[in-house]
Amino acid sequence: MTFEMWSLYHYLYIISPFVIFLIIYALLKSRSDKVKNIVGYVLALFRFQY
């Protein structure tokens, strides 16, 4: 399998960080600061895992 530039997969790969951000923002919009901090710590740990 070869990587094809500007394929559907490529567009989804480019857009995915923005979609993930919007989902997390929508889920945490009405939560307390404590919950937002915990989610931030978990995301930071996940980032350093990979």
N, CA, C and O atoms as a CHARMM CRD file, in Angstrom:
* protein
*
  200
    1    1 MET  N      0.85100  -1.18000   0.00000 PROA 1      0.00000
    2    1 MET  CA     0.00000   0.00000   0.00000 PROA 1      0.00000
    3    1 MET  C      0.89400   1.24000   0.00000 PROA 1      0.00000
    4    1 MET  O      1.79000   1.36100   0.83500 PROA 1      0.00000
    5    2 THR  N      0.65700   2.13400  -0.91100 PROA 2      0.00000
    6    2 THR  CA     1.44100   3.36300  -0.98400 PROA 2      0.00000
    7    2 THR  C      0.59500   4.53500  -0.53800 PROA 2      0.00000
    8    2 THR  O     -0.62900   4.52500  -0.66800 PROA 2      0.00000
    9    3 PHE  N      1.25500   5.52700  -0.01900 PROA 3      0.00000
   10    3 PHE  CA     0.56500   6.73200   0.43800 PROA 3      0.00000
   11    3 PHE  C      0.24300   7.60700  -0.75700 PROA 3      0.00000
   12    3 PHE  O      1.12300   7.95200  -1.54500 PROA 3      0.00000
   13    4 GLU  N     -1.01500   7.96000  -0.88400 PROA 4      0.00000
   14    4 GLU  CA    -1.43900   8.81000  -1.99200 PROA 4      0.00000
   15    4 GLU  C     -1.77200  10.19600  -1.46100 PROA 4      0.00000
   16    4 GLU  O     -2.66900  10.36200  -0.63500 PROA 4      0.00000
   17    5 MET  N     -1.04400  11.17700  -1.94400 PROA 5      0.00000
   18    5 MET  CA    -1.25000  12.54700  -1.50500 PROA 5      0.00000
   19    5 MET  C     -2.61700  13.03900  -1.97800 PROA 5      0.00000
   20    5 MET  O     -3.02400  12.77700  -3.10900 PROA 5      0.00000
   21    6 TRP  N     -3.31500  13.75100  -1.10200 PROA 6      0.00000
   22    6 TRP  CA    -4.62100  14.36300  -1.35800 PROA 6      0.00000
   23    6 TRP  C     -5.72100  13.33000  -1.55500 PROA 6      0.00000
   24    6 TRP  O     -6.70700  13.59400  -2.24200 PROA 6      0.00000
   25    7 SER  N     -5.55700  12.16900  -0.96300 PROA 7      0.00000
   26    7 SER  CA    -6.63000  11.17900  -0.97400 PROA 7      0.00000
   27    7 SER  C     -7.58700  11.48600   0.18000 PROA 7      0.00000
   28    7 SER  O     -7.34800  12.39700   0.97200 PROA 7      0.00000
   29    8 LEU  N     -8.66100  10.71900   0.26100 PROA 8      0.00000
   30    8 LEU  CA    -9.62600  10.90700   1.34400 PROA 8      0.00000
   31    8 LEU  C     -8.95100  10.70500   2.70100 PROA 8      0.00000
   32    8 LEU  O     -9.20800  11.46100   3.63800 PROA 8      0.00000
   33    9 TYR  N     -8.09600   9.69900   2.81000 PROA 9      0.00000
   34    9 TYR  CA    -7.38100   9.45000   4.06700 PROA 9      0.00000
   35    9 TYR  C     -6.50300  10.64900   4.44700 PROA 9      0.00000
   36    9 TYR  O     -6.40400  11.00100   5.62300 PROA 9      0.00000
   37   10 HSD  N     -5.88400  11.25700   3.47100 PROA 10     0.00000
   38   10 HSD  CA    -5.01600  12.40100   3.72400 PROA 10     0.00000
   39   10 HSD  C     -5.81800  13.58300   4.26700 PROA 10     0.00000
   40   10 HSD  O     -5.39100  14.24800   5.21100 PROA 10     0.00000
   41   11 TYR  N     -6.98300  13.84200   3.66500 PROA 11     0.00000
   42   11 TYR  CA    -7.84300  14.92300   4.16200 PROA 11     0.00000
   43   11 TYR  C     -8.31100  14.64200   5.59000 PROA 11     0.00000
   44   11 TYR  O     -8.31100  15.54400   6.42800 PROA 11     0.00000
   45   12 LEU  N     -8.70700  13.40900   5.87100 PROA 12     0.00000
   46   12 LEU  CA    -9.13800  13.06000   7.22600 PROA 12     0.00000
   47   12 LEU  C     -7.99600  13.20000   8.22600 PROA 12     0.00000
   48   12 LEU  O     -8.21800  13.62200   9.36100 PROA 12     0.00000
   49   13 TYR  N     -6.79300  12.85500   7.82500 PROA 13     0.00000
   50   13 TYR  CA    -5.62100  12.98200   8.68500 PROA 13     0.00000
   51   13 TYR  C     -5.34000  14.44800   9.01200 PROA 13     0.00000
   52   13 TYR  O     -4.97700  14.77600  10.14200 PROA 13     0.00000
   53   14 ILE  N     -5.50400  15.31800   8.03400 PROA 14     0.00000
   54   14 ILE  CA    -5.26900  16.74200   8.25500 PROA 14     0.00000
   55   14 ILE  C     -6.33300  17.34700   9.16200 PROA 14     0.00000
   56   14 ILE  O     -6.01800  18.18100  10.01000 PROA 14     0.00000
   57   15 ILE  N     -7.57600  16.94300   8.99500 PROA 15     0.00000
   58   15 ILE  CA    -8.69800  17.53600   9.72800 PROA 15     0.00000
   59   15 ILE  C     -8.85200  16.95300  11.13100 PROA 15     0.00000
   60   15 ILE  O     -9.43900  17.60500  11.99400 PROA 15     0.00000
   61   16 SER  N     -8.34300  15.74800  11.38700 PROA 16     0.00000
   62   16 SER  CA    -8.60100  15.04700  12.64200 PROA 16     0.00000
   63   16 SER  C     -8.22400  15.82300  13.91300 PROA 16     0.00000
   64   16 SER  O     -8.99000  15.75900  14.87500 PROA 16     0.00000
   65   17 PRO  N     -7.10100  16.54900  13.98800 PROA 17     0.00000
   66   17 PRO  CA    -6.82200  17.27700  15.23700 PROA 17     0.00000
   67   17 PRO  C     -7.87100  18.33900  15.56000 PROA 17     0.00000
   68   17 PRO  O     -8.18600  18.57200  16.72700 PROA 17     0.00000
   69   18 PHE  N     -8.40900  18.98100  14.52300 PROA 18     0.00000
   70   18 PHE  CA    -9.43300  19.99700  14.74300 PROA 18     0.00000
   71   18 PHE  C    -10.74500  19.36600  15.20100 PROA 18     0.00000
   72   18 PHE  O    -11.43300  19.91900  16.05900 PROA 18     0.00000
   73   19 VAL  N    -11.08800  18.23300  14.64400 PROA 19     0.00000
   74   19 VAL  CA   -12.30700  17.53400  15.05000 PROA 19     0.00000
   75   19 VAL  C    -12.18300  17.05100  16.48900 PROA 19     0.00000
   76   19 VAL  O    -13.12400  17.18400  17.27200 PROA 19     0.00000
   77   20 ILE  N    -11.03400  16.49300  16.84100 PROA 20     0.00000
   78   20 ILE  CA   -10.81100  16.03400  18.21400 PROA 20     0.00000
   79   20 ILE  C    -10.88800  17.20500  19.19100 PROA 20     0.00000
   80   20 ILE  O    -11.47700  17.08000  20.26400 PROA 20     0.00000
   81   21 PHE  N    -10.29600  18.34500  18.82300 PROA 21     0.00000
   82   21 PHE  CA   -10.36200  19.52800  19.67200 PROA 21     0.00000
   83   21 PHE  C    -11.80400  19.97900  19.87400 PROA 21     0.00000
   84   21 PHE  O    -12.19600  20.29400  20.99800 PROA 21     0.00000
   85   22 LEU  N    -12.59200  20.01700  18.81800 PROA 22     0.00000
   86   22 LEU  CA   -13.98500  20.45700  18.92600 PROA 22     0.00000
   87   22 LEU  C    -14.81300  19.50600  19.78500 PROA 22     0.00000
   88   22 LEU  O    -15.67900  19.94800  20.54000 PROA 22     0.00000
   89   23 ILE  N    -14.55500  18.21300  19.67500 PROA 23     0.00000
   90   23 ILE  CA   -15.28000  17.24700  20.50400 PROA 23     0.00000
   91   23 ILE  C    -14.93200  17.42500  21.97400 PROA 23     0.00000
   92   23 ILE  O    -15.82100  17.44200  22.82500 PROA 23     0.00000
   93   24 ILE  N    -13.64700  17.55700  22.27700 PROA 24     0.00000
   94   24 ILE  CA   -13.22800  17.76000  23.67300 PROA 24     0.00000
   95   24 ILE  C    -13.77500  19.07900  24.20900 PROA 24     0.00000
   96   24 ILE  O    -14.22200  19.14200  25.35400 PROA 24     0.00000
   97   25 TYR  N    -13.74400  20.12800  23.39600 PROA 25     0.00000
   98   25 TYR  CA   -14.27500  21.42700  23.82300 PROA 25     0.00000
   99   25 TYR  C    -15.76500  21.33200  24.13100 PROA 25     0.00000
  100   25 TYR  O    -16.21900  21.85700  25.14800 PROA 25     0.00000
  101   26 ALA  N    -16.52800  20.66900  23.26700 PROA 26     0.00000
  102   26 ALA  CA   -17.96400  20.54500  23.47400 PROA 26     0.00000
  103   26 ALA  C    -18.28300  19.73000  24.72400 PROA 26     0.00000
  104   26 ALA  O    -19.22900  20.04700  25.44500 PROA 26     0.00000
  105   27 LEU  N    -17.50200  18.68100  24.98600 PROA 27     0.00000
  106   27 LEU  CA   -17.75000  17.84800  26.15800 PROA 27     0.00000
  107   27 LEU  C    -17.39600  18.54400  27.46200 PROA 27     0.00000
  108   27 LEU  O    -18.02500  18.29100  28.48900 PROA 27     0.00000
  109   28 LEU  N    -16.38500  19.42700  27.43300 PROA 28     0.00000
  110   28 LEU  CA   -15.90500  20.05100  28.66700 PROA 28     0.00000
  111   28 LEU  C    -16.37800  21.48500  28.85700 PROA 28     0.00000
  112   28 LEU  O    -15.99000  22.13300  29.82900 PROA 28     0.00000
  113   29 LYS  N    -17.19600  21.98600  27.96300 PROA 29     0.00000
  114   29 LYS  CA   -17.59300  23.39500  28.01300 PROA 29     0.00000
  115   29 LYS  C    -18.27600  23.75900  29.33900 PROA 29     0.00000
  116   29 LYS  O    -18.01100  24.82000  29.90300 PROA 29     0.00000
  117   30 SER  N    -19.13400  22.89500  29.82400 PROA 30     0.00000
  118   30 SER  CA   -19.89200  23.22300  31.03200 PROA 30     0.00000
  119   30 SER  C    -19.34200  22.55400  32.28900 PROA 30     0.00000
  120   30 SER  O    -20.01200  22.55400  33.32200 PROA 30     0.00000
  121   31 ARG  N    -18.16000  21.99600  32.22600 PROA 31     0.00000
  122   31 ARG  CA   -17.57300  21.31300  33.38900 PROA 31     0.00000
  123   31 ARG  C    -16.79500  22.30800  34.24600 PROA 31     0.00000
  124   31 ARG  O    -16.50200  23.42500  33.81900 PROA 31     0.00000
  125   32 SER  N    -16.47200  21.88300  35.44600 PROA 32     0.00000
  126   32 SER  CA   -15.70700  22.73700  36.36200 PROA 32     0.00000
  127   32 SER  C    -14.23800  22.77700  35.94900 PROA 32     0.00000
  128   32 SER  O    -13.77500  21.96900  35.14400 PROA 32     0.00000
  129   33 ASP  N    -13.52800  23.73400  36.52200 PROA 33     0.00000
  130   33 ASP  CA   -12.09900  23.85900  36.22000 PROA 33     0.00000
  131   33 ASP  C    -11.31100  22.64000  36.70100 PROA 33     0.00000
  132   33 ASP  O    -10.31200  22.26100  36.09000 PROA 33     0.00000
  133   34 LYS  N    -11.76200  22.03200  37.79100 PROA 34     0.00000
  134   34 LYS  CA   -11.06900  20.85100  38.30400 PROA 34     0.00000
  135   34 LYS  C    -11.11500  19.71400  37.28000 PROA 34     0.00000
  136   34 LYS  O    -10.10400  19.05200  37.04500 PROA 34     0.00000
  137   35 VAL  N    -12.27600  19.48800  36.67500 PROA 35     0.00000
  138   35 VAL  CA   -12.41500  18.42900  35.67200 PROA 35     0.00000
  139   35 VAL  C    -11.57100  18.75700  34.44500 PROA 35     0.00000
  140   35 VAL  O    -10.92800  17.87600  33.87500 PROA 35     0.00000
  141   36 LYS  N    -11.57400  20.02000  34.04200 PROA 36     0.00000
  142   36 LYS  CA   -10.77800  20.42500  32.88000 PROA 36     0.00000
  143   36 LYS  C     -9.28900  20.21900  33.13200 PROA 36     0.00000
  144   36 LYS  O     -8.55600  19.80500  32.23400 PROA 36     0.00000
  145   37 ASN  N     -8.83700  20.50900  34.36300 PROA 37     0.00000
  146   37 ASN  CA    -7.43300  20.28500  34.70500 PROA 37     0.00000
  147   37 ASN  C     -7.07600  18.80200  34.65600 PROA 37     0.00000
  148   37 ASN  O     -6.01600  18.43100  34.15000 PROA 37     0.00000
  149   38 ILE  N     -7.95400  17.96200  35.17800 PROA 38     0.00000
  150   38 ILE  CA    -7.69500  16.51900  35.16500 PROA 38     0.00000
  151   38 ILE  C     -7.60600  16.01500  33.72400 PROA 38     0.00000
  152   38 ILE  O     -6.70900  15.24000  33.39000 PROA 38     0.00000
  153   39 VAL  N     -8.52800  16.45000  32.87800 PROA 39     0.00000
  154   39 VAL  CA    -8.49200  16.04000  31.47100 PROA 39     0.00000
  155   39 VAL  C     -7.21400  16.55000  30.81100 PROA 39     0.00000
  156   39 VAL  O     -6.61900  15.84400  29.99600 PROA 39     0.00000
  157   40 GLY  N     -6.79000  17.74900  31.14600 PROA 40     0.00000
  158   40 GLY  CA    -5.55100  18.28800  30.59700 PROA 40     0.00000
  159   40 GLY  C     -4.34100  17.47400  31.00800 PROA 40     0.00000
  160   40 GLY  O     -3.44900  17.23000  30.19500 PROA 40     0.00000
  161   41 TYR  N     -4.30200  17.04900  32.26700 PROA 41     0.00000
  162   41 TYR  CA    -3.19100  16.21600  32.72500 PROA 41     0.00000
  163   41 TYR  C     -3.17300  14.86800  32.00300 PROA 41     0.00000
  164   41 TYR  O     -2.11300  14.38100  31.60900 PROA 41     0.00000
  165   42 VAL  N     -4.35100  14.27200  31.83400 PROA 42     0.00000
  166   42 VAL  CA    -4.43700  12.98200  31.14400 PROA 42     0.00000
  167   42 VAL  C     -3.98800  13.12600  29.68800 PROA 42     0.00000
  168   42 VAL  O     -3.26100  12.27500  29.17600 PROA 42     0.00000
  169   43 LEU  N     -4.41500  14.18800  29.02900 PROA 43     0.00000
  170   43 LEU  CA    -3.99600  14.40400  27.64500 PROA 43     0.00000
  171   43 LEU  C     -2.49100  14.65300  27.55600 PROA 43     0.00000
  172   43 LEU  O     -1.84800  14.21300  26.60300 PROA 43     0.00000
  173   44 ALA  N     -1.93000  15.35000  28.53400 PROA 44     0.00000
  174   44 ALA  CA    -0.48400  15.58600  28.53200 PROA 44     0.00000
  175   44 ALA  C      0.27600  14.28300  28.73300 PROA 44     0.00000
  176   44 ALA  O      1.30700  14.06700  28.09500 PROA 44     0.00000
  177   45 LEU  N     -0.21300  13.41500  29.60600 PROA 45     0.00000
  178   45 LEU  CA     0.42500  12.11800  29.79300 PROA 45     0.00000
  179   45 LEU  C      0.31600  11.27600  28.53400 PROA 45     0.00000
  180   45 LEU  O      1.26900  10.59300  28.16100 PROA 45     0.00000
  181   46 PHE  N     -0.83000  11.31700  27.87600 PROA 46     0.00000
  182   46 PHE  CA    -1.02300  10.57100  26.64100 PROA 46     0.00000
  183   46 PHE  C     -0.08600  11.07000  25.55000 PROA 46     0.00000
  184   46 PHE  O      0.41500  10.28100  24.74900 PROA 46     0.00000
  185   47 ARG  N      0.15100  12.37200  25.51800 PROA 47     0.00000
  186   47 ARG  CA     1.02700  12.95100  24.50500 PROA 47     0.00000
  187   47 ARG  C      2.46700  12.46200  24.68800 PROA 47     0.00000
  188   47 ARG  O      3.15200  12.17500  23.70600 PROA 47     0.00000
  189   48 PHE  N      2.92100  12.36900  25.92100 PROA 48     0.00000
  190   48 PHE  CA     4.29400  11.95600  26.16000 PROA 48     0.00000
  191   48 PHE  C      4.48800  10.44800  26.06900 PROA 48     0.00000
  192   48 PHE  O      5.62300   9.96900  26.06300 PROA 48     0.00000
  193   49 GLN  N      3.40400   9.70200  25.99800 PROA 49     0.00000
  194   49 GLN  CA     3.50500   8.25700  25.80900 PROA 49     0.00000
  195   49 GLN  C      3.93800   7.94200  24.37900 PROA 49     0.00000
  196   49 GLN  O      4.62600   6.95000  24.13900 PROA 49     0.00000
  197   50 TYR  N      3.52800   8.80100  23.41700 PROA 50     0.00000
  198   50 TYR  CA     3.77500   8.47400  22.01100 PROA 50     0.00000
  199   50 TYR  C      4.56100   9.50900  21.30800 PROA 50     0.00000
  200   50 TYR  O      4.84400   9.36700  20.11900 PROA 50     0.00000
